[in-house]
Amino acid sequence: MRRDRKYLFIGLCALMMVALLCGTTISGENVTITGTVNDSYQITADDGSIYEVGDTEKGNEMVVNCVGKQVKATGVVEEIEDVKTFVVTSYEVIGE
């Protein structure tokens, strides 16, 4: 019986560690960010947060075409080691 509890405890601890490390990546919820695109593959959001733009077709297209412009982008935020990466699924230019 003690051995079963030990394995159960170890399994629960492992599951909690995976959940903590994956964080928002598991949730995969779409969010919308409004901000300015810079030439360093980043979006500076209106609230001052800085997001790295993920290396995807839409993300690359947005950076190439919208440097210095205000955009409204939709996608998924992934946070790994305090670096927020925004994986763009769609975007629109809202200001020049």
Secondary structure as GFF3:
##gff-version 3
##sequence-region A 1 96
A	DSSP	alpha_helix	2	22	.	.	.	ID=ss1
A	DSSP	alpha_helix	24	27	.	.	.	ID=ss2
A	DSSP	beta_strand	30	38	.	.	.	ID=ss3
A	DSSP	beta_strand	42	45	.	.	.	ID=ss4
A	DSSP	beta_strand	50	53	.	.	.	ID=ss5
A	DSSP	alpha_helix	57	66	.	.	.	ID=ss6
A	DSSP	beta_strand	70	80	.	.	.	ID=ss7
A	DSSP	beta_strand	83	95	.	.	.	ID=ss8
###
